[in-house]
Amino acid sequence: MRYPPYLEDDIVLPDFYKVRAKYPSTKIEYISKLKKELTAVYRNIKIKKNDKVAVCVGSRGISDLPEIVKTVCTFISDKGGVPFIVPAMGSHGGATTDGQVEVLEKLGVSEDTCGVQIKSSLDVDKIGKVFGEVPVYFSKDCMDADHSICINRIKSHTKFKGKIESGLLKMICVGMGKHLGAMTYHNMALKYGFQELLIKMGRSAVEKSNIRFGVAIVENSYDEIMEIKAIEASDIFESEKDLLKIAKRNLPNLPVNDLDALIIDQIGKEISGAGMDPNVTGRTFDYMEDDFSKELNAKRVAVLNLTDKTGGNAIGVGNADIITEKVFEKMNYEATLMNALTSMSLRKAFIPVKVRDDMMAIKTALLTTGPYNPNDAKVILIKDTKHLDCFIISSELKKEFSGTGFEIEKTRLVFDNENNLTNFQGGIKTSS
């Protein structure tokens, strides 16, 4: 492919600095806390010996997820129950039974690691109706069991802002509603509103299904578990509001408002439901999505790669301006499109400008924002939108990170023989 001469020429890049954020250390001993939480919630629910318990697990890359799922399953077994795992992820994994098992396996959740069976089916039961016309669906595998529970992280949503966003309630009415439930929610939310419908469908599902409790996880700015709670189904609505406040206070962010270019080393479903979190990038374009641009307004966003765990699902690429050949080649467009159609987020599956390699993507981002002066360019490079404890900034931004909350060190961008950026492989490299 031919490029304009100015892109092929040697372009002087800005000077760069590595920034390490100094967040409070709030990590807890989550396994001992989880066991205490499970013991407490078990006192108020009636799970008899040999009762079948569906343990619902989603597609998010939650810290230590396999160990959490195994601990829950072992606890249920020790109490005499018979646990099994159910994928609860709407359309992810290409909306296929095998694909959803593969998603769990990529996250380390398998029959071998957790010691229980995985039952993957997209079959649902219709268990209710809200607003007089919106059906509420629930996994048939779950309804055929005696009880069901769910495990999920509490975090900011990527479409809307409210008192309850992404967490247990969303998993109950979207993930545990399987593909049909996910499609129903996202489609009808365009009429009734994402927040309003989430609460209505969630309340209906709690009342009419066999959901007993949920395990809610909150992560800190280092992607570590800082809170874990087992919450009875009837208490999820109020408890999740409080946990979301904690999650938002600990959401890592980039403390700048305007950028010329944001370079993202990788995106993926385990990073964010939107591939790259708009709470970080400021980028949302789809119909009825809330405006996130007050958090960050970047003139250009470039995505360099997909994570291995996303399995080719490149949802979110459409919120970028530039991608590399790597992204395009790794993309499973069928899985990406299925996700986009199910979530009514067509823009997130758009194909941006595609360039040869990482170097070319960075140059394209810098040289298409207007007259280019490397000394004036405001640029940030991040590994992904979930890991913001260490990143790279251009010299023009140095003064904005000179406070006591950051450590700054001179660095440079490092590329391999194929012009792939290597700074984020095994930690950010600094200048020698």
C-alpha positions in Angstrom: 0.0 0.0 0.0 1.3 3.5 -0.9 1.2 6.3 1.6 1.8 10.0 1.2 5.5 10.8 1.2 5.3 12.8 4.4 4.1 9.6 6.3 6.9 7.5 4.9 9.6 10.1 5.7 11.3 10.3 9.0 9.0 12.2 11.3 10.4 13.9 14.4 8.4 12.5 17.3 7.9 14.4 20.6 10.1 13.7 23.6 8.4 11.2 25.8 8.1 10.5 29.5 7.0 7.5 31.5 4.4 8.3 34.1 3.7 6.1 37.1 0.6 7.0 39.1 0.8 6.6 42.9 -2.6 5.4 43.9 -3.6 4.3 47.4 -3.0 0.6 48.1 -6.4 -0.9 48.9 -6.0 -4.6 48.0 -7.6 -7.0 50.4 -7.2 -10.7 51.1 -10.2 -11.5 49.0 -10.5 -15.3 49.4 -10.9 -15.1 53.2 -13.3 -12.2 52.8 -15.3 -14.1 50.2 -15.6 -17.2 52.4 -17.0 -15.1 55.2 -19.4 -13.4 52.9 -20.6 -16.8 51.5 -21.1 -18.1 55.0 -23.2 -15.1 56.0 -25.4 -15.1 52.9 -26.0 -18.9 53.2 -27.7 -18.5 56.6 -30.6 -16.8 54.9 -31.1 -19.0 51.9 -32.4 -22.5 51.7 -30.0 -24.7 49.6 -30.6 -28.3 50.5 -28.2 -31.3 50.0 -27.9 -32.3 46.4 -29.6 -29.1 45.1 -28.3 -28.0 41.7 -26.8 -24.5 41.7 -26.0 -22.6 38.5 -23.0 -20.4 39.0 -23.1 -17.7 36.3 -19.9 -16.2 35.0 -19.4 -13.5 32.4 -16.8 -12.4 29.8 -15.1 -9.7 31.9 -11.4 -10.0 32.7 -11.9 -9.7 36.5 -8.8 -9.9 38.7 -8.3 -13.5 39.9 -11.6 -14.6 38.4 -10.8 -18.4 38.2 -9.9 -18.5 41.9 -13.1 -16.7 42.8 -15.3 -19.0 40.7 -13.5 -22.1 42.1 -13.9 -20.8 45.7 -17.6 -20.3 45.2 -18.1 -23.7 43.6 -16.1 -25.4 46.3 -18.1 -23.7 49.0 -21.4 -24.8 47.5 -20.1 -28.4 47.2 -18.9 -28.4 50.8 -22.4 -27.4 51.8 -23.9 -30.3 49.9 -25.0 -28.5 46.8 -24.1 -29.5 43.2 -22.7 -26.4 41.4 -22.2 -26.1 37.7 -21.0 -23.1 35.6 -23.2 -21.2 33.1 -21.7 -18.6 30.7 -23.7 -15.4 31.2 -22.6 -13.1 28.4 -25.4 -12.3 26.0 -23.9 -12.3 22.5 -20.3 -12.7 23.3 -18.4 -15.7 21.9 -20.2 -15.1 18.6 -23.5 -16.0 20.4 -22.7 -19.7 20.1 -22.6 -22.3 22.9 -19.0 -23.4 22.1 -17.8 -19.8 21.6 -19.0 -18.8 25.1 -17.2 -21.8 26.6 -14.1 -20.7 24.8 -14.4 -17.1 26.2 -14.5 -18.6 29.7 -11.5 -20.8 29.0 -9.5 -17.8 27.7 -10.2 -16.1 31.1 -9.0 -19.2 32.9 -12.4 -20.5 33.9 -12.8 -24.2 32.8 -14.0 -27.5 34.0 -10.5 -28.5 34.9 -9.6 -25.3 36.8 -12.9 -25.0 38.7 -13.7 -28.7 39.1 -17.3 -28.5 38.0 -19.3 -29.0 34.8 -19.9 -26.1 32.4 -23.4 -26.0 30.8 -23.5 -23.7 27.8 -26.9 -23.2 26.1 -28.6 -20.2 24.6 -32.0 -21.5 25.5 -34.2 -19.2 27.7 -37.5 -19.2 29.5 -39.8 -16.2 29.3 -40.4 -15.4 33.0 -42.1 -12.0 33.0 -42.9 -8.7 31.2 -42.3 -5.1 32.0 -43.7 -1.8 30.6 -46.5 -4.0 29.3 -44.5 -5.2 26.3 -40.9 -6.0 27.2 -40.4 -9.7 27.8 -38.0 -10.8 30.5 -35.9 -13.9 29.6 -33.8 -16.1 31.9 -31.4 -18.9 31.1 -33.1 -22.3 30.9 -30.1 -24.0 32.3 -30.5 -21.7 35.4 -34.2 -22.2 35.6 -33.8 -26.0 35.4 -31.5 -25.8 38.4 -32.8 -25.4 42.0 -30.9 -22.1 42.5 -28.8 -19.7 40.5 -26.2 -17.1 41.5 -24.0 -14.7 39.6 -20.5 -13.3 39.9 -19.6 -9.9 38.4 -17.5 -6.8 38.8 -19.2 -3.5 39.7 -18.1 -0.7 37.4 -19.1 2.3 35.4 -21.1 1.4 32.3 -19.9 2.2 28.8 -23.3 3.5 27.4 -25.0 5.4 30.2 -24.5 7.0 33.6 -26.8 6.3 36.6 -27.1 5.1 40.1 -26.8 1.5 38.9 -24.6 0.7 35.9 -22.6 -2.4 35.1 -22.7 -5.2 37.7 -24.9 -7.8 39.1 -28.2 -6.3 37.9 -26.9 -6.1 34.4 -25.7 -9.7 34.5 -29.1 -10.9 35.8 -31.1 -9.3 33.0 -28.6 -9.3 30.1 -26.0 -12.0 30.7 -28.4 -14.5 32.3 -31.0 -13.5 29.7 -28.6 -15.0 27.1 -28.5 -13.7 23.6 -32.3 -13.1 23.3 -32.4 -11.3 26.6 -29.4 -9.1 25.7 -31.0 -8.2 22.3 -34.3 -7.4 24.0 -32.8 -5.2 26.6 -30.6 -3.2 24.3 -33.4 -2.8 21.7 -36.1 -1.7 24.1 -33.7 0.5 26.0 -33.7 2.8 23.0 -37.4 3.4 23.8 -37.5 3.3 27.6 -33.9 4.3 28.6 -31.0 2.1 29.6 -31.2 2.9 33.3 -35.0 2.6 33.6 -35.2 -0.6 31.7 -32.3 -2.2 33.6 -34.0 -1.6 36.9 -37.4 -2.8 35.7 -36.1 -6.0 34.0 -33.8 -6.7 36.9 -36.5 -6.4 39.5 -38.7 -8.7 37.5 -36.0 -11.3 37.1 -35.2 -11.3 40.8 -38.9 -11.8 41.7 -39.7 -14.5 39.1 -36.4 -16.5 38.7 -34.5 -18.6 41.1 -31.6 -16.2 41.6 -30.5 -16.4 45.2 -27.5 -14.1 45.5 -24.7 -12.4 43.7 -21.0 -12.1 44.3 -20.0 -8.4 43.7 -16.4 -7.4 43.1 -14.9 -4.0 43.1 -11.4 -3.4 41.8 -9.0 -0.5 42.7 -7.0 1.6 40.3 -4.3 -1.1 40.1 -6.8 -3.7 38.9 -6.7 -5.4 42.3 -9.7 -6.6 44.3 -10.5 -4.0 47.0 -14.0 -5.2 47.9 -16.0 -8.4 47.5 -19.5 -9.0 48.8 -22.1 -11.8 48.6 -25.5 -10.0 48.3 -28.9 -11.6 48.6 -31.0 -11.1 45.5 -33.5 -8.8 47.2 -30.7 -6.5 48.4 -28.8 -6.2 45.1 -30.6 -3.0 44.1 -29.5 -0.9 47.1 -26.1 -2.6 47.7 -25.0 -2.1 44.1 -25.6 1.6 44.3 -23.2 1.9 47.2 -20.6 -0.3 45.6 -20.8 1.7 42.3 -19.9 4.8 44.3 -16.7 3.0 45.6 -15.9 1.8 42.1 -16.2 5.2 40.5 -14.0 6.8 43.2 -11.3 4.2 42.3 -11.7 4.3 38.5 -8.3 5.1 37.0 -8.3 8.0 34.6 -6.1 10.3 32.6 -6.1 13.7 34.4 -6.2 15.8 31.2 -9.0 17.2 29.2 -7.7 17.7 25.7 -5.3 15.6 23.7 -4.0 15.7 20.1 -3.7 11.9 20.1 -4.5 9.0 22.4 -2.6 5.8 21.4 -4.1 2.6 22.8 -1.8 -0.5 22.6 -4.7 -3.0 22.8 -8.4 -3.3 23.2 -10.6 -6.3 24.0 -13.8 -7.6 25.6 -12.1 -8.6 28.8 -10.8 -5.0 29.1 -14.2 -3.4 28.6 -17.6 -4.3 27.2 -16.9 -1.6 24.7 -13.4 -2.9 23.9 -12.0 0.4 25.2 -13.8 2.2 28.0 -15.3 5.5 27.1 -14.9 6.6 30.7 -11.2 6.8 29.8 -11.2 7.6 26.1 -14.2 10.0 26.1 -15.4 8.3 22.9 -19.0 7.3 22.3 -20.9 7.9 19.1 -23.9 5.6 19.1 -27.5 6.5 19.3 -28.7 7.4 22.8 -25.3 6.8 24.5 -24.4 9.4 27.1 -21.7 11.9 26.4 -18.3 10.9 27.9 -16.3 13.7 26.2 -16.1 15.8 29.4 -13.7 13.2 30.8 -11.4 13.4 27.7 -11.5 15.0 24.3 -8.9 13.4 22.0 -8.6 14.7 18.4 -7.3 11.3 17.2 -7.5 7.8 18.8 -5.4 5.0 17.4 -5.7 1.3 18.3 -2.6 -0.8 17.7 -3.7 -4.4 18.6 -6.4 -6.7 19.9 -5.9 -8.8 23.1 -5.6 -12.5 22.8 -8.5 -13.1 25.2 -11.0 -11.1 23.1 -11.0 -14.0 20.6 -11.2 -11.7 17.6 -14.1 -9.7 18.9 -13.0 -6.1 18.0 -16.0 -4.3 19.3 -15.1 -0.7 19.9 -12.8 -0.3 16.9 -15.3 2.1 15.4 -14.7 4.5 18.2 -11.1 4.9 17.0 -9.9 6.9 14.0 -7.0 4.6 13.1 -6.2 0.9 13.4 -3.2 -1.2 12.3 -3.1 -4.2 9.9 -2.7 -6.4 13.1 -6.1 -5.3 14.3 -7.7 -5.9 11.0 -6.1 -9.3 10.5 -7.0 -10.5 14.1 -10.5 -9.3 13.8 -13.3 -11.9 13.7 -15.8 -9.6 12.0 -18.7 -12.0 12.5 -18.2 -12.0 16.3 -17.7 -8.3 16.3 -20.8 -7.7 14.2 -22.9 -10.0 16.4 -21.9 -8.0 19.4 -22.6 -4.7 17.7 -26.0 -5.8 16.5 -27.0 -7.3 19.8 -26.1 -4.1 21.7 -27.5 -1.8 19.1 -24.0 -0.2 18.9 -23.4 -0.2 15.1 -20.7 2.5 15.2 -18.5 0.3 17.4 -18.1 -2.2 14.5 -17.2 0.4 11.9 -13.8 -0.1 10.3 -11.5 3.0 10.8 -8.6 4.1 8.7 -6.2 1.1 8.4 -2.5 1.6 8.2 0.5 -0.8 8.0 2.0 -0.8 11.5 2.3 0.8 14.9 4.8 3.5 13.8 2.5 4.4 10.9 -0.5 4.6 13.1 1.2 7.0 15.5 2.5 9.2 12.7 -1.0 9.3 11.1 -2.6 10.3 14.4 -0.1 13.1 14.9 0.0 14.4 11.4 -3.8 14.6 10.9 -4.6 16.9 13.7 -3.5 20.1 12.0 -0.1 21.8 11.7 2.3 19.5 13.4 5.0 20.6 15.8 6.5 17.8 18.0 7.2 20.3 20.8 3.5 21.2 21.0 1.9 17.8 20.5 -0.2 16.5 23.4 0.0 12.7 23.2 -0.6 9.9 25.6 0.1 6.2 25.0 -1.6 3.6 27.2 -1.5 -0.2 27.4 -5.3 -0.4 27.5 -8.2 1.5 29.3 -8.1 -0.8 32.3 -4.4 -0.4 33.2 -3.6 3.2 33.8 -1.1 3.0 36.6 1.8 3.4 34.1 1.6 5.2 30.7 3.6 7.4 28.4 3.1 11.2 27.8 4.7 13.7 25.4 6.8 16.5 26.8 4.1 19.1 26.3 2.0 17.3 29.0 4.9 17.0 31.5 3.8 20.0 33.5 0.3 18.6 33.9 1.7 15.5 35.6 4.3 17.2 37.8 2.2 16.9 41.0 2.9 14.6 43.9 0.6 11.9 42.6 2.9 10.8 39.7 6.5 9.7 39.2 7.9 10.9 35.9 11.0 9.5 34.1 12.4 10.2 30.6 11.7 7.5 28.1 11.5 6.8 24.3 9.3 4.8 22.1 10.8 1.5 21.2 9.9 -0.5 18.1 10.9 -3.9 16.8 12.0 -4.7 13.2 8.4 -4.7 12.0 7.6 -1.3 13.6 5.6 -2.8 16.4 5.6 -0.8 19.6 7.2 -2.8 22.3 7.1 -0.4 25.3 4.2 -2.2 26.9 5.6 -5.7 26.6 6.8 -6.7 30.1 6.5 -3.2 31.5 7.3 0.2 30.0 10.9 0.6 28.9 12.8 3.7 29.9 15.7 5.4 28.4 19.1 3.9 29.0 
